[in-house]
């Protein structure tokens, strides 16, 4: 009989609470102070902030070349996603990206070098707030359909994720290394856990993970909300609506020096991606200043 059991969370409580603050409190507290606090926070944007939904994004950016990620619709898929370049309009207009039962498709484009587009999509000036045009930082546009799942992993950058349309469910767990049973570092998977789905963990196979998942946080990010996710925190996400549009800012920070495993994996993975030609989230080619 299988020993895999759902972790505490879906159907069993939502773990520890995620603090929630207003946008005014966020700006008063300051981005750097929030980063120093090093705990996930949900920030509610002002009601008068009107970002672009699907139609607005399509009208403004439809001709932009974006990267399409495709992978089997299997939460336990052990293979790397494949990528190819398409026009954003194609993703919106071709129902195959939505209806293919065997594949999950998502769009990503780092629009860091197009601040006018970033501001238009969000509905506010984000450059001073996030300083996202610095080297290694990013402003990523993400678009996905219902059910698209991002397996458990960590980022080496501070993450501010804003929901524009649709909802995403996040499961978050605090930093760690061996407790998460990382996959092969040599193959560029050191930021990913062998326990692909924190909602369905084989406790006999991954006994050390139980203590970390006891500290998990769980939330559904709604339009008009922003999630701050500290670097090194493990997380997974699942798109809940037919159309999900998010912009996230990745920001480098010296905090990574206090997390040697995260730093080591980040350096190796960057070199691996360059050597193997794996998509590396560089700014979109041809985006204007």
N, C-alpha and C positions, 0 to 999 in steps of 0.2 A: 504494500500500500504506500502511496506517495506521502512523503513527509512535508511537502510544500504546504504552507499555510499562509493565508493573508496576514500581512503585518497589521499592527494597530493603525487604524485610519479608515479607509473605505469600509463601511459596515462595522467598524469597531472603535469609533471615536476618532477625533481629528488630531490627536497628539497635543503638543504644547501650543498655546495661542500665539498668533502673529500680531505684534503691535500695529496699530493703525493710527496715522496722523493725517492732518490736513496739509495741503500744499503750502499754506502760509506758515505752518509750524516747521515744515521741511526747509523752506527758505530761511526762516529765522534760525533754525538749528544749524543749518549749513551742510553742504554735501560732505565736506571733510569730516565733520563731527559724526555724521551718520556712519561713514566708513570706519571711523575709529571705534564706534560702538560695536560693529561687527556682528549684528544680528539682523535677520530679515525684517523688513518693515513694508507695510502697504500704505501708499500715499494716495489720498483722494485729490484729484485735480479740481480746479475751480469749475463751477457750473458753466461759466461763460467761455471756457476754452472749447472751441469747436474744431476738432481735427477732421480730416477727410476719412470718409468711409470708402467702401468698395468703388462706387461710381466716381467719386472725386479722385481717388488714387488712379483709377483707370484713365480718366480724362487727362490728368496731369502727367502721368508716368507710363502710360500704356505702350509707348514706343521704346521704352528703355530696355536694354538687354539685361536680363537677370539670370541667375543660376537656378535651375530646377534640380532639387534633390529627389531622388526616387529610391525607395527600398521596399522590400516585401512587407505586407501588412501583418506583421508578426512581432509581437512585443519581445520575443526571445530570439529574433534574428541576430546571428553572430557575424554577419558580413557587413562590410562598409557600404554605405549608400553610394549610388552612382550619380554623376552630375552631368548636365549639359546646359548649354546656353539657349534661351528662348527669349522672345519678346514678352513682356509682362501681359500685354493684351491677350496673347494666346492662352495664357493660363486662365484668365477670366472667361474666355469665350469657348474653350474646348471642354465639353462636359466629360471627356474621357479622364481628365485629371481628377474628377470628382467621383466618377462611377466605377472605375476599375476596382473590382473586389480584391484583387491580389496585390495591389500596390498602394503605398502612401506617397503622396507628392506634396512637396512644399517649395516655396520660393524664398530665396534670400538674395539680398543685394546690399552691399556696404555703400551707402550714399553719403558717406562722411564729407566728400569733397563737393557736395551740392547743398550748402546750408539753406539756400532759398527753398529747395524741395523739402528738406527736413522740417523747416519751420511751417511750411504750408501743410504738410501731412499732419503735423502735430497740432497746429493751431496756436503755437506760442514760440518765442525765440528761445531755442535750446542751447545755443553755442556758449554763452557765458555761464549758464547753469551747469553744463557738463564738460565744457572744454574738450569736446570730442574730436577736434581736428589735430590734436597732438599726435606725435608718432606712436604707433601701436594701438591707439584708441580706435573706436569704430562706432558708426551709427547704422545699424542694420535694419532693413525692412524685411519682415517675415510675413508670409501669407500661407495659410494652410487650410485644408478642409477638415470636416468632422472626422474624429478618430485618429488623426495623425499623432503618433506617440514618439516622444524623444526619450530614449533610454537613460537610465541613471548615469550621471557623470558630474564632473565639476568643471568650472571655468577658472582660468588663471588670471582673469580680469574682473574688476568690480562691475556688476551688472545692474542697470536700471532699465526695467522692461515696462513699456507703456502699452496698454490694450486700447486699440482704436475701434475695433469691431469684433464681435464674437467673444467667447469666454474660453479661458484655459485653466485647467486644473493642474496645480503644482504640488509636488511632494518634495519637501526640503529636509536635509539632515546635516548636522554639523560636521566640520572638517575632520579628516582622518585619512589614514592610508591603508595599512594592512587590514584594519577592521572591515573595510569595504571589499576586500578580495579583488583588487584591481586586475584587469585583463593584461595581456602582454604589452609591456612597455616597449619591447623591441619592435613590435609590429605597429606601434603608434596608437595603442589603445590604453595607455596607462592612466588616462583620465576617466576611464569607464569601468564600471563594476561588473563582475561575473554574475551578480544578482541583477539582471537587466531591469526587473520591475519590483520596486520596493513594496508594492501591494501584494506581491505573491512570492514570498521568500521561502526557500527550502531551509528551514532552521537547522536541520541536521547537517547539511552541507556547508552552511555559512553561520556557525554558532556565534562568532564574534560580532556579527552585524546586529544582533538583537539589542545590545546596549545602546548603539547609535540610533537605531530606529525608535527606541523608547523616547528619544529627544526630538523626534520628527515634528515638522510643522506641515500643515496641509491647508490649502486655500484655493479658491476659484477667483482668478483675476478677471474683473468685469471691465467693460469699456468705461473710460474715464478714471481708471486707477493705474497706479504705477507700483511695481514691486521692486524694492531694493534687495538684491541678492549678493551677499559678500563673496569675494573670491575664495575658492577652496571649499565652499559649501556644496555638498552633493545635492543633486536635484533631478527630477524628471518632470515632464509636462505632457499634457494630452489636450488636444483641441476638441472643444465640445460643440461647436456650431458649424453650420454648413460653410460659413466663411469666417476666417479668423485673421485679423490684421493687427500686427504688433510692430512697434519700433523699439529696439533695445540699444542702449549705449554701453559699450565695453570700455572701461577706463583702467589704465595701468596704475598701480599703486605700490609703494615700497613695502606694504604689508606682506607681499609675497616672500620677502626675505626671511620672514618669521615662519614660513611654511616650506621647509626645504623640499619636501616631496612634490609639492605643487610646482615650485620653481624648476626642479629637475625634470619633471615630466613636460613642463611647458617648453623648456629649451630643447629637449630631445624631439618632442612632437613637431616643433617649428622646423627643425632640420629635416625630420622625416618627411613632412609634407612637401617641403621644397624639393627634396631628392626624388620623391615618388610622384610628384605632380598632383598631389591631393589638394582639393580646394582649400584655400587658406584665408578666406574672408578679407582679402585685400580690397581697397576702394574700387568701385566700379570703374572700368575703363571708359575714358571719355567724359566722366562727370565734370561739370564745370566748377570753377572756384567761386 
